[in-house]
């Protein structure tokens, strides 16, 4: 318990957020909205890390450091993904995943 | 209900509602704004758990950096007034079934497991502790992942410049 809040509440919140992200990842067609769903997934994992750190192993800061690394990886991933998206847009003038199939054949 | 529980439920409600709006809204710029709300209330959860430095990172890097990057790329690649087309109904149903089955399976497993929670005074998370841990090579030092992440950031920077550069052809 952290001041009246059990660990399972954090984990359930993170699970709900994770699967909302998965839903968006499956349903959306625009590349940028898919990237946004991916950010939701990464963020929910961060909540898990932080809650485990605070409520199960509070003597060290492992969860906090790995959350920092996940945030850095997310930033790197977003920058590369947006560079690729802009390049695709410049060549094909749309970023719909179902219409970006020129390299397929 | 204590005030802490109230704050947790407030943040949880904001996170869940705006996450759903992020993945269902058909105006892409609004979806990005809702993503910003989600990230800011996650920072609120970090503040509640007394990870002040982490919450500051979340606010500056996620809310300030990534969301602004996403909004810029939206402005570069689509019309603001344009609405995304509605996804196919079958696709929606199957995605929702996948999400609900996976989510309920995970929540069921979480509720079955008995977590041994312990409350003790956490080590302080001021900048000095964080900086010393990041460059120390001993136990509970994070020098290696720190170096790896800096190489990754350099590679991502060079890679995104090369990819997004205009080619002369």
Interface residues (C-beta under 8 A of the other chain):
Chain A: X1 X2 X3 X4 X5 X6 X7 X8 X9 X10 X11 X12 X13 X15 X16 X17 X18 X19 X20 X21 X22 X23 X24 X26 X27 X28 X29 X30 X32 X33 X35 X36 X37 X39 X40 X43 X46 X47 X50 X51 X54 X55 X56 X58 X59 X60 X61 X62 X64 X65 X67 X68 X69 X71 X72 X73 X74 X75 X76 X77 X78 X79 X80 X82 X83 X84 X85 X86 X87 X89 X90 X95
Chain B: X2 X4 X5 X8 X12 X15 X16 X19 X20 X22 X23 X24 X28 X31 X32 X35 X38 X39 X42 X45 X46 X49 X50 X51 X53 X54 X57 X58 X61 X62 X65 X66 X69 X70 X73 X74 X76 X77 X78 X84 X85 X87 X91 X92 X94 X95 X96 X98 X99 X100 X102 X103 X106 X107 X110 X111 X115 X116 X117 X118 X119 X120 X121 X122 X123 X125 X129 X130 X133 X134 X140 X142 X145 X149 X152 X153 X155 X156 X157 X159 X160 X161 X163 X164 X166
